[in-house]
């Protein structure tokens, strides 16, 4: 069994940038992507802010090299996955055992919604081709085909922990000598169904969200895609960019507390974080930065915060929620935040939690509120906690 899994490439698209470089610049300049809906057509357009990618489907299709008839999820997925693979620059890629493990929660639902809007008005209208790729796996298969990956293809859909689970599943495949290289992460586009569903749960903020603030009101939905290229030690040794970041720890846990709520005492969060630490061989004091799940809802932030208190007290690492920049991208958040965590290691930086004004009174720590550079960052913990208590944590380490 291989000892280390290296990160060889990064790809991202979100409300704060159409590639990794643009996302990094926005993070450094504290520029949020949350604002008024522009592309999603909803009755809530003027009431609920979202974090949309700032491109139309036709503009995305042009970048992706796909037809504009494809779902927005597929377009976002292909753009970020291609960037990650290009960044990895694996010269003998076609000779390696390659996999694509991709996550999403909405599939091609945006196209299905468009079909039914027309069909319900007139049952002779609507284009059936728009619902062919409705299910989540179709997005994965379409993108894998465009990437030329055929050895191993799989789709993960575990709500907000989806792409974190995709990443550590990829690592396990490499460690167990099933594959040599895997493009792993996830994508999700905004849809009416998602927006209406979260609005029904009464956990959406009608202003830009304030994660880990005492007066937080809820989350903002976002969209995007984030992928990383994981490679074996053998492949890493052949690469010109000399990768020096590994996925050192990972864990998935499920407290099965509630269909949509986290357990108040943060059991699932605690089990995921402590399990990832055990897998990595690190101690709590070895973690330099936590990329919080940090959605901005009352339930999530106190549950996650309580688990962090239990695991790290009395010495807390620096931490922040980048969802204040990108919104909650659901099936994509684990992949996007993995990219952001790796960038923190590469550039020795820590992001602030935007708009955090009043610290939570029940927690003994305060997330960062100012962008910091030239900070020693060797080990980063990234949290992704989903509906149904499906909680996952990843640890990235610089060696």
FINU-359606 format. One record per residue (C-alpha): residue in one letter; residue number from 1; x, y, z. Coordinates in pm, 1 decimal. Layout:
% residues N
<rec 'A', NUM, <X, Y, Z>>,
...
END
This chain:
% residues 399
<rec 'X', 1, <0.0, 0.0, 0.0>>,
<rec 'X', 2, <135.1, 345.3, -97.4>>,
<rec 'X', 3, <221.1, 575.2, 193.5>>,
<rec 'X', 4, <143.3, 918.7, 49.6>>,
<rec 'X', 5, <-108.5, 1070.6, -190.2>>,
<rec 'X', 6, <12.6, 1394.9, -346.3>>,
<rec 'X', 7, <-185.1, 1689.6, -482.7>>,
<rec 'X', 8, <-65.5, 1761.9, -835.5>>,
<rec 'X', 9, <-325.4, 2004.5, -974.7>>,
<rec 'X', 10, <-604.2, 2245.1, -879.9>>,
<rec 'X', 11, <-911.8, 2370.4, -1063.6>>,
<rec 'X', 12, <-1191.5, 2599.4, -950.3>>,
<rec 'X', 13, <-1476.1, 2819.1, -1066.0>>,
<rec 'X', 14, <-1706.8, 3006.5, -828.3>>,
<rec 'X', 15, <-1882.3, 3335.1, -764.9>>,
<rec 'X', 16, <-1542.5, 3494.1, -689.0>>,
<rec 'X', 17, <-1353.2, 3376.0, -996.3>>,
<rec 'X', 18, <-1358.9, 3171.3, -1314.1>>,
<rec 'X', 19, <-1032.6, 2991.2, -1234.5>>,
<rec 'X', 20, <-797.5, 2928.9, -942.4>>,
<rec 'X', 21, <-595.8, 3248.8, -993.4>>,
<rec 'X', 22, <-908.7, 3467.8, -993.9>>,
<rec 'X', 23, <-1046.8, 3292.9, -683.9>>,
<rec 'X', 24, <-716.0, 3342.9, -501.4>>,
<rec 'X', 25, <-707.6, 3712.6, -591.0>>,
<rec 'X', 26, <-1062.3, 3760.9, -458.9>>,
<rec 'X', 27, <-979.4, 3579.0, -136.2>>,
<rec 'X', 28, <-671.9, 3796.9, -87.0>>,
<rec 'X', 29, <-865.7, 4115.6, -164.1>>,
<rec 'X', 30, <-1162.7, 4015.2, 54.4>>,
<rec 'X', 31, <-1407.2, 4035.9, -237.5>>,
<rec 'X', 32, <-1731.6, 3847.3, -183.3>>,
<rec 'X', 33, <-1928.2, 3700.9, -474.9>>,
<rec 'X', 34, <-2267.6, 3717.8, -302.5>>,
<rec 'X', 35, <-2527.3, 3944.4, -463.0>>,
<rec 'X', 36, <-2852.5, 3972.2, -654.6>>,
<rec 'X', 37, <-2961.0, 3684.6, -879.9>>,
<rec 'X', 38, <-2875.5, 3742.5, -1241.0>>,
<rec 'X', 39, <-2896.6, 3405.7, -1420.2>>,
<rec 'X', 40, <-3134.8, 3196.7, -1207.8>>,
<rec 'X', 41, <-3494.0, 3291.5, -1284.7>>,
<rec 'X', 42, <-3684.6, 3287.9, -956.0>>,
<rec 'X', 43, <-3974.6, 3465.7, -788.6>>,
<rec 'X', 44, <-3724.0, 3537.3, -508.9>>,
<rec 'X', 45, <-3488.3, 3722.1, -742.7>>,
<rec 'X', 46, <-3510.3, 4056.5, -562.9>>,
<rec 'X', 47, <-3538.3, 3913.3, -212.3>>,
<rec 'X', 48, <-3277.3, 3641.2, -164.5>>,
<rec 'X', 49, <-2907.9, 3700.3, -247.4>>,
<rec 'X', 50, <-2703.4, 3418.2, -398.4>>,
<rec 'X', 51, <-2343.9, 3357.5, -506.3>>,
<rec 'X', 52, <-2366.7, 3292.0, -880.9>>,
<rec 'X', 53, <-2081.1, 3227.7, -1120.0>>,
<rec 'X', 54, <-2069.8, 3550.9, -1320.7>>,
<rec 'X', 55, <-2115.4, 3388.6, -1663.2>>,
<rec 'X', 56, <-2418.5, 3279.5, -1866.6>>,
<rec 'X', 57, <-2459.2, 2919.6, -1983.0>>,
<rec 'X', 58, <-2350.8, 3017.1, -2333.3>>,
<rec 'X', 59, <-2036.3, 3183.9, -2197.0>>,
<rec 'X', 60, <-1960.8, 2879.5, -1982.4>>,
<rec 'X', 61, <-2018.1, 2649.0, -2279.8>>,
<rec 'X', 62, <-1768.1, 2845.5, -2486.2>>,
<rec 'X', 63, <-1500.3, 2805.5, -2217.9>>,
<rec 'X', 64, <-1581.6, 2438.1, -2162.7>>,
<rec 'X', 65, <-1599.8, 2353.0, -2532.0>>,
<rec 'X', 66, <-1943.8, 2198.2, -2484.7>>,
<rec 'X', 67, <-2287.0, 2260.2, -2629.7>>,
<rec 'X', 68, <-2494.6, 2526.2, -2457.0>>,
<rec 'X', 69, <-2768.5, 2264.1, -2424.0>>,
<rec 'X', 70, <-2573.9, 2088.2, -2147.4>>,
<rec 'X', 71, <-2662.5, 2149.2, -1784.9>>,
<rec 'X', 72, <-2494.0, 2429.2, -1593.3>>,
<rec 'X', 73, <-2359.9, 2171.6, -1346.9>>,
<rec 'X', 74, <-2182.4, 1986.5, -1629.0>>,
<rec 'X', 75, <-2036.3, 2308.7, -1767.9>>,
<rec 'X', 76, <-1899.2, 2416.1, -1429.3>>,
<rec 'X', 77, <-1764.7, 2066.7, -1364.3>>,
<rec 'X', 78, <-1577.5, 2039.4, -1692.5>>,
<rec 'X', 79, <-1421.9, 2385.5, -1665.9>>,
<rec 'X', 80, <-1275.7, 2321.0, -1319.6>>,
<rec 'X', 81, <-1176.1, 1959.9, -1386.2>>,
<rec 'X', 82, <-994.0, 2054.9, -1707.3>>,
<rec 'X', 83, <-807.5, 2332.5, -1524.2>>,
<rec 'X', 84, <-697.1, 2088.7, -1254.1>>,
<rec 'X', 85, <-575.4, 1832.6, -1506.7>>,
<rec 'X', 86, <-394.3, 2095.5, -1714.0>>,
<rec 'X', 87, <-231.4, 2232.9, -1399.7>>,
<rec 'X', 88, <-106.5, 1884.5, -1306.4>>,
<rec 'X', 89, <69.1, 1859.7, -1646.7>>,
<rec 'X', 90, <106.9, 1481.6, -1635.1>>,
<rec 'X', 91, <296.1, 1403.7, -1954.7>>,
<rec 'X', 92, <220.6, 1028.8, -1967.8>>,
<rec 'X', 93, <-138.0, 1062.1, -1846.6>>,
<rec 'X', 94, <-286.3, 828.6, -2108.4>>,
<rec 'X', 95, <-58.4, 545.6, -1996.8>>,
<rec 'X', 96, <-170.1, 566.1, -1633.9>>,
<rec 'X', 97, <-466.4, 413.1, -1456.1>>,
<rec 'X', 98, <-682.6, 724.4, -1423.5>>,
<rec 'X', 99, <-1009.7, 789.2, -1244.9>>,
<rec 'X', 100, <-1270.6, 1063.3, -1218.4>>,
<rec 'X', 101, <-1459.9, 1077.2, -888.7>>,
<rec 'X', 102, <-1707.7, 1363.4, -903.5>>,
<rec 'X', 103, <-1978.7, 1486.9, -670.9>>,
<rec 'X', 104, <-2296.4, 1684.7, -721.1>>,
<rec 'X', 105, <-2641.2, 1708.8, -566.9>>,
<rec 'X', 106, <-2857.7, 1857.5, -842.6>>,
<rec 'X', 107, <-2734.0, 1689.5, -1161.0>>,
<rec 'X', 108, <-2900.6, 1841.9, -1466.1>>,
<rec 'X', 109, <-3201.5, 1965.3, -1270.1>>,
<rec 'X', 110, <-3169.4, 2317.0, -1412.8>>,
<rec 'X', 111, <-3251.0, 2185.9, -1760.3>>,
<rec 'X', 112, <-3535.9, 1971.9, -1626.9>>,
<rec 'X', 113, <-3687.7, 2276.8, -1460.8>>,
<rec 'X', 114, <-3677.2, 2462.9, -1790.7>>,
<rec 'X', 115, <-3847.8, 2171.8, -1964.3>>,
<rec 'X', 116, <-4137.3, 2156.0, -1717.6>>,
<rec 'X', 117, <-4189.5, 2531.6, -1725.1>>,
<rec 'X', 118, <-4274.5, 2501.4, -2094.4>>,
<rec 'X', 119, <-4440.7, 2157.7, -2075.4>>,
<rec 'X', 120, <-4687.6, 2249.6, -1801.2>>,
<rec 'X', 121, <-4807.5, 2546.6, -2002.6>>,
<rec 'X', 122, <-4847.5, 2338.9, -2317.1>>,
<rec 'X', 123, <-4784.6, 1963.2, -2319.5>>,
<rec 'X', 124, <-4665.3, 1980.1, -2679.5>>,
<rec 'X', 125, <-4382.7, 2214.3, -2575.6>>,
<rec 'X', 126, <-4052.4, 2156.5, -2402.0>>,
<rec 'X', 127, <-3744.7, 1980.3, -2535.4>>,
<rec 'X', 128, <-3707.9, 1625.1, -2407.4>>,
<rec 'X', 129, <-3332.5, 1635.8, -2468.4>>,
<rec 'X', 130, <-3312.7, 1874.9, -2171.9>>,
<rec 'X', 131, <-3406.0, 1599.6, -1925.2>>,
<rec 'X', 132, <-3183.0, 1323.2, -2061.8>>,
<rec 'X', 133, <-2897.1, 1415.6, -1828.2>>,
<rec 'X', 134, <-3110.5, 1490.2, -1523.6>>,
<rec 'X', 135, <-2953.4, 1241.1, -1281.9>>,
<rec 'X', 136, <-2627.0, 1312.2, -1103.7>>,
<rec 'X', 137, <-2422.7, 1035.3, -1268.5>>,
<rec 'X', 138, <-2485.2, 1170.2, -1617.4>>,
<rec 'X', 139, <-2286.2, 1485.1, -1533.7>>,
<rec 'X', 140, <-1990.6, 1274.1, -1418.2>>,
<rec 'X', 141, <-1997.3, 1050.2, -1724.6>>,
<rec 'X', 142, <-2019.7, 1343.4, -1964.8>>,
<rec 'X', 143, <-1720.6, 1520.3, -1805.6>>,
<rec 'X', 144, <-1513.6, 1201.2, -1774.1>>,
<rec 'X', 145, <-1563.2, 1139.3, -2145.4>>,
<rec 'X', 146, <-1441.6, 1490.5, -2231.0>>,
<rec 'X', 147, <-1137.0, 1442.2, -2006.6>>,
<rec 'X', 148, <-1057.1, 1110.7, -2174.6>>,
<rec 'X', 149, <-1082.5, 918.3, -1845.3>>,
<rec 'X', 150, <-1214.2, 564.1, -1879.3>>,
<rec 'X', 151, <-1049.5, 343.6, -1614.6>>,
<rec 'X', 152, <-1268.0, 436.3, -1318.2>>,
<rec 'X', 153, <-1567.1, 671.3, -1299.4>>,
<rec 'X', 154, <-1790.9, 723.1, -998.5>>,
<rec 'X', 155, <-2038.9, 976.6, -863.0>>,
<rec 'X', 156, <-2076.4, 1074.4, -496.4>>,
<rec 'X', 157, <-2394.1, 1244.6, -372.0>>,
<rec 'X', 158, <-2401.6, 1286.7, 5.7>>,
<rec 'X', 159, <-2534.2, 1644.4, 20.9>>,
<rec 'X', 160, <-2282.8, 1903.1, 142.7>>,
<rec 'X', 161, <-2007.2, 1649.9, 219.4>>,
<rec 'X', 162, <-2021.1, 1505.7, -134.1>>,
<rec 'X', 163, <-1699.0, 1636.7, -286.6>>,
<rec 'X', 164, <-1497.9, 1590.8, 34.4>>,
<rec 'X', 165, <-1603.6, 1225.9, 22.2>>,
<rec 'X', 166, <-1507.1, 1210.3, -345.3>>,
<rec 'X', 167, <-1158.0, 1334.9, -259.8>>,
<rec 'X', 168, <-1083.2, 1085.7, 12.2>>,
<rec 'X', 169, <-1236.8, 800.6, -184.9>>,
<rec 'X', 170, <-991.0, 892.4, -458.7>>,
<rec 'X', 171, <-705.8, 878.5, -208.1>>,
<rec 'X', 172, <-811.4, 531.8, -95.7>>,
<rec 'X', 173, <-814.4, 406.7, -454.8>>,
<rec 'X', 174, <-458.1, 532.1, -500.7>>,
<rec 'X', 175, <-336.6, 399.2, -165.1>>,
<rec 'X', 176, <-474.4, 56.3, -246.1>>,
<rec 'X', 177, <-302.7, 53.2, -588.8>>,
<rec 'X', 178, <-627.5, 53.9, -784.5>>,
<rec 'X', 179, <-543.6, 381.1, -965.5>>,
<rec 'X', 180, <-237.3, 599.3, -1027.0>>,
<rec 'X', 181, <-410.0, 934.6, -1069.1>>,
<rec 'X', 182, <-759.0, 1064.7, -987.6>>,
<rec 'X', 183, <-935.6, 1391.2, -1064.7>>,
<rec 'X', 184, <-1166.8, 1435.4, -765.9>>,
<rec 'X', 185, <-1402.8, 1703.3, -635.8>>,
<rec 'X', 186, <-1746.3, 1825.9, -726.5>>,
<rec 'X', 187, <-1978.4, 2075.9, -889.8>>,
<rec 'X', 188, <-2326.9, 2215.3, -836.1>>,
<rec 'X', 189, <-2535.1, 2481.1, -1007.8>>,
<rec 'X', 190, <-2810.2, 2690.1, -854.1>>,
<rec 'X', 191, <-3161.2, 2563.9, -926.9>>,
<rec 'X', 192, <-3512.3, 2672.3, -833.5>>,
<rec 'X', 193, <-3571.0, 2344.1, -651.5>>,
<rec 'X', 194, <-3267.1, 2396.3, -427.5>>,
<rec 'X', 195, <-3345.3, 2759.5, -356.6>>,
<rec 'X', 196, <-3710.8, 2689.1, -277.5>>,
<rec 'X', 197, <-3620.0, 2390.1, -62.4>>,
<rec 'X', 198, <-3374.0, 2580.1, 154.3>>,
<rec 'X', 199, <-3616.4, 2870.9, 173.9>>,
<rec 'X', 200, <-3884.9, 2632.2, 303.1>>,
<rec 'X', 201, <-3641.2, 2522.5, 575.3>>,
<rec 'X', 202, <-3618.2, 2890.9, 670.3>>,
<rec 'X', 203, <-3237.4, 2887.7, 679.0>>,
<rec 'X', 204, <-3163.4, 3136.4, 398.5>>,
<rec 'X', 205, <-3029.0, 3482.1, 480.7>>,
<rec 'X', 206, <-3188.1, 3775.2, 296.8>>,
<rec 'X', 207, <-2858.7, 3959.8, 334.5>>,
<rec 'X', 208, <-2497.8, 3846.9, 274.6>>,
<rec 'X', 209, <-2435.0, 3575.7, 533.8>>,
<rec 'X', 210, <-2232.7, 3616.0, 854.2>>,
<rec 'X', 211, <-2085.4, 3277.9, 951.3>>,
<rec 'X', 212, <-1995.7, 3234.4, 1319.7>>,
<rec 'X', 213, <-2147.8, 3569.8, 1410.9>>,
<rec 'X', 214, <-2370.3, 3585.8, 1719.4>>,
<rec 'X', 215, <-2638.4, 3754.6, 1505.1>>,
<rec 'X', 216, <-2613.3, 3519.6, 1206.1>>,
<rec 'X', 217, <-2938.7, 3471.2, 1018.3>>,
<rec 'X', 218, <-2874.2, 3183.6, 778.5>>,
<rec 'X', 219, <-2683.5, 3085.4, 466.8>>,
<rec 'X', 220, <-2654.8, 3211.0, 108.7>>,
<rec 'X', 221, <-2666.2, 2948.9, -164.3>>,
<rec 'X', 222, <-2386.9, 2948.7, -418.9>>,
<rec 'X', 223, <-2267.3, 2751.4, -719.1>>,
<rec 'X', 224, <-1936.2, 2645.3, -865.0>>,
<rec 'X', 225, <-1691.6, 2358.2, -895.8>>,
<rec 'X', 226, <-1365.2, 2257.1, -734.6>>,
<rec 'X', 227, <-1135.1, 1968.0, -828.7>>,
<rec 'X', 228, <-792.3, 1845.9, -729.5>>,
<rec 'X', 229, <-567.3, 1594.1, -902.2>>,
<rec 'X', 230, <-439.6, 1328.9, -664.4>>,
<rec 'X', 231, <-143.5, 1111.8, -764.5>>,
<rec 'X', 232, <61.7, 828.3, -618.9>>,
<rec 'X', 233, <415.7, 880.1, -490.3>>,
<rec 'X', 234, <545.2, 711.4, -803.9>>,
<rec 'X', 235, <364.1, 952.9, -1034.1>>,
<rec 'X', 236, <451.4, 1254.9, -817.7>>,
<rec 'X', 237, <821.2, 1174.1, -855.8>>,
<rec 'X', 238, <790.7, 1215.6, -1234.9>>,
<rec 'X', 239, <623.7, 1557.9, -1231.6>>,
<rec 'X', 240, <812.7, 1876.0, -1312.2>>,
<rec 'X', 241, <616.4, 2089.7, -1064.0>>,
<rec 'X', 242, <745.5, 1877.8, -770.8>>,
<rec 'X', 243, <424.1, 1852.6, -566.0>>,
<rec 'X', 244, <485.2, 1889.8, -192.5>>,
<rec 'X', 245, <132.6, 1879.5, -49.5>>,
<rec 'X', 246, <-35.9, 1555.3, 51.9>>,
<rec 'X', 247, <-378.6, 1449.3, 171.4>>,
<rec 'X', 248, <-259.7, 1326.7, 508.4>>,
<rec 'X', 249, <-589.6, 1254.8, 680.1>>,
<rec 'X', 250, <-958.4, 1204.4, 613.9>>,
<rec 'X', 251, <-1267.9, 1067.7, 782.0>>,
<rec 'X', 252, <-1641.5, 1039.3, 726.7>>,
<rec 'X', 253, <-1880.7, 1000.2, 1017.8>>,
<rec 'X', 254, <-2256.9, 1004.9, 1054.1>>,
<rec 'X', 255, <-2435.9, 1088.6, 1376.9>>,
<rec 'X', 256, <-2779.4, 1029.6, 1212.1>>,
<rec 'X', 257, <-2926.7, 1296.4, 1437.1>>,
<rec 'X', 258, <-3174.3, 1457.5, 1194.8>>,
<rec 'X', 259, <-3255.9, 1474.3, 823.5>>,
<rec 'X', 260, <-3132.1, 1832.1, 787.7>>,
<rec 'X', 261, <-2995.3, 1949.6, 1123.4>>,
<rec 'X', 262, <-2659.9, 1885.5, 1290.6>>,
<rec 'X', 263, <-2659.6, 1742.5, 1642.2>>,
<rec 'X', 264, <-2639.4, 2034.7, 1889.1>>,
<rec 'X', 265, <-2339.0, 1880.6, 2063.7>>,
<rec 'X', 266, <-2157.2, 1838.3, 1732.2>>,
<rec 'X', 267, <-2106.8, 1461.8, 1758.2>>,
<rec 'X', 268, <-2076.2, 1404.6, 1384.0>>,
<rec 'X', 269, <-1840.7, 1699.7, 1342.5>>,
<rec 'X', 270, <-1625.1, 1579.9, 1631.4>>,
<rec 'X', 271, <-1605.3, 1223.7, 1500.2>>,
<rec 'X', 272, <-1506.7, 1342.9, 1151.1>>,
<rec 'X', 273, <-1234.3, 1579.9, 1273.4>>,
<rec 'X', 274, <-1090.6, 1343.3, 1533.3>>,
<rec 'X', 275, <-1098.1, 1056.2, 1284.0>>,
<rec 'X', 276, <-909.2, 1261.5, 1025.6>>,
<rec 'X', 277, <-648.0, 1352.1, 1287.6>>,
<rec 'X', 278, <-605.3, 987.8, 1382.6>>,
<rec 'X', 279, <-565.2, 889.1, 1016.8>>,
<rec 'X', 280, <-299.0, 1156.6, 964.0>>,
<rec 'X', 281, <-104.3, 1074.1, 1278.7>>,
<rec 'X', 282, <-126.2, 1440.1, 1381.8>>,
<rec 'X', 283, <-228.7, 1592.7, 1713.5>>,
<rec 'X', 284, <-482.6, 1876.8, 1749.0>>,
<rec 'X', 285, <-200.2, 2121.9, 1817.1>>,
<rec 'X', 286, <-44.1, 2033.7, 1479.2>>,
<rec 'X', 287, <-333.1, 2193.7, 1287.6>>,
<rec 'X', 288, <-249.1, 2550.1, 1181.1>>,
<rec 'X', 289, <-575.2, 2645.4, 1009.9>>,
<rec 'X', 290, <-931.2, 2514.8, 987.4>>,
<rec 'X', 291, <-1142.4, 2590.4, 683.1>>,
<rec 'X', 292, <-1475.8, 2578.6, 863.3>>,
<rec 'X', 293, <-1791.5, 2435.0, 714.1>>,
<rec 'X', 294, <-1930.5, 2761.7, 854.6>>,
<rec 'X', 295, <-2261.2, 2799.5, 673.1>>,
<rec 'X', 296, <-2399.6, 3086.1, 882.7>>,
<rec 'X', 297, <-2703.0, 2897.2, 1011.7>>,
<rec 'X', 298, <-2777.3, 2894.8, 1384.4>>,
<rec 'X', 299, <-2762.2, 2516.6, 1400.2>>,
<rec 'X', 300, <-2449.2, 2447.9, 1194.7>>,
<rec 'X', 301, <-2220.2, 2706.0, 1348.3>>,
<rec 'X', 302, <-2292.7, 2618.0, 1712.0>>,
<rec 'X', 303, <-2264.5, 2243.3, 1637.4>>,
<rec 'X', 304, <-1933.9, 2281.6, 1452.7>>,
<rec 'X', 305, <-1804.6, 2528.8, 1709.7>>,
<rec 'X', 306, <-1894.9, 2298.1, 1998.8>>,
<rec 'X', 307, <-1708.1, 2010.6, 1832.9>>,
<rec 'X', 308, <-1402.0, 2231.4, 1777.9>>,
<rec 'X', 309, <-1411.3, 2339.2, 2142.6>>,
<rec 'X', 310, <-1427.1, 1975.5, 2252.3>>,
<rec 'X', 311, <-1136.5, 1869.4, 2029.4>>,
<rec 'X', 312, <-898.1, 2166.3, 2042.4>>,
<rec 'X', 313, <-947.5, 2345.0, 2375.9>>,
<rec 'X', 314, <-750.7, 2522.0, 2520.7>>,
<rec 'X', 315, <-530.2, 2596.3, 2215.7>>,
<rec 'X', 316, <-729.8, 2679.5, 1904.8>>,
<rec 'X', 317, <-583.1, 2704.4, 1553.6>>,
<rec 'X', 318, <-668.6, 2993.8, 1327.5>>,
<rec 'X', 319, <-990.9, 2933.0, 1140.1>>,
<rec 'X', 320, <-1237.5, 3094.5, 899.9>>,
<rec 'X', 321, <-1533.8, 3025.3, 673.6>>,
<rec 'X', 322, <-1483.3, 3097.8, 304.6>>,
<rec 'X', 323, <-1858.0, 3055.1, 245.5>>,
<rec 'X', 324, <-1880.0, 3425.3, 327.8>>,
<rec 'X', 325, <-1709.3, 3466.8, -14.5>>,
<rec 'X', 326, <-1862.3, 3188.5, -226.1>>,
<rec 'X', 327, <-2191.1, 3111.5, -55.5>>,
<rec 'X', 328, <-2274.0, 2750.1, 23.2>>,
<rec 'X', 329, <-2206.3, 2557.5, -296.8>>,
<rec 'X', 330, <-2357.1, 2232.8, -162.9>>,
<rec 'X', 331, <-2208.8, 1935.5, -351.1>>,
<rec 'X', 332, <-1917.1, 2150.6, -466.0>>,
<rec 'X', 333, <-1816.0, 2302.9, -131.9>>,
<rec 'X', 334, <-1578.7, 2025.6, -23.0>>,
<rec 'X', 335, <-1393.1, 2046.0, -354.4>>,
<rec 'X', 336, <-1378.3, 2425.2, -365.6>>,
<rec 'X', 337, <-1266.8, 2450.0, -5.0>>,
<rec 'X', 338, <-1006.3, 2178.6, -59.6>>,
<rec 'X', 339, <-861.2, 2403.4, -332.0>>,
<rec 'X', 340, <-869.4, 2702.6, -94.0>>,
<rec 'X', 341, <-704.9, 2495.3, 181.4>>,
<rec 'X', 342, <-425.1, 2387.7, -51.0>>,
<rec 'X', 343, <-374.9, 2749.4, -163.6>>,
<rec 'X', 344, <-337.8, 2846.6, 203.5>>,
<rec 'X', 345, <-55.9, 2592.1, 231.0>>,
<rec 'X', 346, <109.0, 2695.2, -94.4>>,
<rec 'X', 347, <103.5, 3068.3, -21.1>>,
<rec 'X', 348, <121.4, 3059.1, 361.1>>,
<rec 'X', 349, <-194.8, 3265.7, 396.8>>,
<rec 'X', 350, <-515.2, 3259.6, 601.8>>,
<rec 'X', 351, <-846.5, 3402.6, 486.1>>,
<rec 'X', 352, <-1082.2, 3610.2, 698.5>>,
<rec 'X', 353, <-1445.4, 3536.6, 773.4>>,
<rec 'X', 354, <-1609.4, 3831.0, 599.7>>,
<rec 'X', 355, <-1871.4, 4035.4, 787.1>>,
<rec 'X', 356, <-1802.8, 3870.9, 1124.1>>,
<rec 'X', 357, <-1887.7, 4150.6, 1367.8>>,
<rec 'X', 358, <-2005.3, 3997.5, 1695.9>>,
<rec 'X', 359, <-1832.0, 3676.6, 1815.1>>,
<rec 'X', 360, <-2055.3, 3391.6, 1928.8>>,
<rec 'X', 361, <-2091.9, 3418.6, 2306.4>>,
<rec 'X', 362, <-2107.0, 3041.7, 2361.8>>,
<rec 'X', 363, <-1768.5, 2972.2, 2198.1>>,
<rec 'X', 364, <-1423.6, 3037.3, 2349.6>>,
<rec 'X', 365, <-1264.4, 3127.7, 2014.8>>,
<rec 'X', 366, <-1316.7, 3381.5, 1736.5>>,
<rec 'X', 367, <-1252.9, 3302.2, 1367.7>>,
<rec 'X', 368, <-1012.8, 3528.0, 1176.7>>,
<rec 'X', 369, <-1148.6, 3858.3, 1047.7>>,
<rec 'X', 370, <-836.6, 3994.6, 873.9>>,
<rec 'X', 371, <-649.6, 3845.4, 579.0>>,
<rec 'X', 372, <-307.8, 3723.7, 695.5>>,
<rec 'X', 373, <2.0, 3646.5, 488.2>>,
<rec 'X', 374, <345.5, 3510.8, 575.6>>,
<rec 'X', 375, <182.3, 3281.9, 831.0>>,
<rec 'X', 376, <326.7, 2940.6, 910.7>>,
<rec 'X', 377, <75.0, 2695.8, 765.4>>,
<rec 'X', 378, <180.3, 2331.7, 751.4>>,
<rec 'X', 379, <-141.0, 2139.0, 821.7>>,
<rec 'X', 380, <-492.8, 2249.0, 722.5>>,
<rec 'X', 381, <-818.3, 2085.0, 830.6>>,
<rec 'X', 382, <-1114.0, 2132.8, 593.9>>,
<rec 'X', 383, <-1466.4, 2052.6, 715.4>>,
<rec 'X', 384, <-1769.6, 1957.1, 505.7>>,
<rec 'X', 385, <-2082.2, 1858.7, 694.9>>,
<rec 'X', 386, <-2397.5, 1748.4, 513.2>>,
<rec 'X', 387, <-2766.3, 1679.8, 566.0>>,
<rec 'X', 388, <-2849.0, 1356.4, 742.4>>,
<rec 'X', 389, <-2544.7, 1395.8, 968.2>>,
<rec 'X', 390, <-2300.0, 1296.2, 692.3>>,
<rec 'X', 391, <-1983.6, 1472.1, 813.0>>,
<rec 'X', 392, <-1640.1, 1464.0, 651.5>>,
<rec 'X', 393, <-1305.4, 1621.5, 732.0>>,
<rec 'X', 394, <-989.7, 1636.3, 519.6>>,
<rec 'X', 395, <-637.1, 1724.5, 630.2>>,
<rec 'X', 396, <-384.5, 1861.3, 381.0>>,
<rec 'X', 397, <-19.5, 1882.0, 482.6>>,
<rec 'X', 398, <288.8, 2045.9, 335.6>>,
<rec 'X', 399, <596.2, 1821.7, 342.3>>,
END
